[in-house]
Amino acid sequence: AFVVHIIYSVEVYMLDGILPVFKPEGISSYDLIRRIKSILGKQAKYEKIGHGGTLDPMATGVILILFGEATKCFQFLLDNGKEYIAWIKFGAFTTTDDKTGEVIERSSKVVCREDVEKVLFKFSGKILQTPPYFSAVKIDGVRSYEIAREGKGIELKPREVEIYKIELLDFDNEKNLAKFYIICSSGTYIRSIARDLGKELKTGGYLEALVRTKDGGIKLEDCYKIEEIESSRLEK
């Protein structure tokens, strides 16, 4: 298991290690890092700080904050699968492929649990996936979301990702909302799965909610909330 090792030096802590944090909804991964840096203030020193994998602002769950020497673990964390609980809403497409975007197309087609289960095999194993337009993918050195915000056309190339497991846990017929358990490779966009499932079912689809439940062997229950980091001593 990963732990944060603290070395005492003239009442200032040198940090090397991984701090598992629960990211709340509404802030970006980089906002979270800024919050933690603010909490630590002048109590701690570290050569580098980063995270083990981006979560969109609307998403919650496990995010690993890397300090010092632990930033060298980044590639190792990328090579490990990530686990999610995802809620996908059918019946529309949005600009961002999630609930934060504007609806660009609606469908009156009604789908059921059986319809979804019949097409899930197409979203298992190694698949080609096109990232959302509003994503951090770089095009000629510019982030895709920056180009999308300017209303310019974008052509993103499909890339290979791997879905180790995708399971339909529940389906709410009244809300047209499906709940999934997904284990996938790093670099997989759950928003793209939502969009592409909607295309496959010819009804539209977007991500309603997302929780990362496991990353790099660290589970949700192993994480600290921001409030706990603020209220507890750094030694803990």
Secondary structure, DSSP 8 states (H G I E B T S, - for coil): ---EEEEEETTEEEEEEEEEEEE-TTS-HHHHHHHHHHHHTTSEE-S-EEESS---TT-EEEEEEEEGGGGGGHHHHHTS-EEEEEEEEESEEESSSBTTS-EEEE------HHHHHHHGGGGSEEEEE---SSSS-EETTEEHHHHHHTT-------EEEEEEEEEEEEEETTTTEEEEEEEE-TT--HHHHHHHHHHHTTS-EEEEEEEEEEETTEEGGG-B-HHHHHHS-TT-
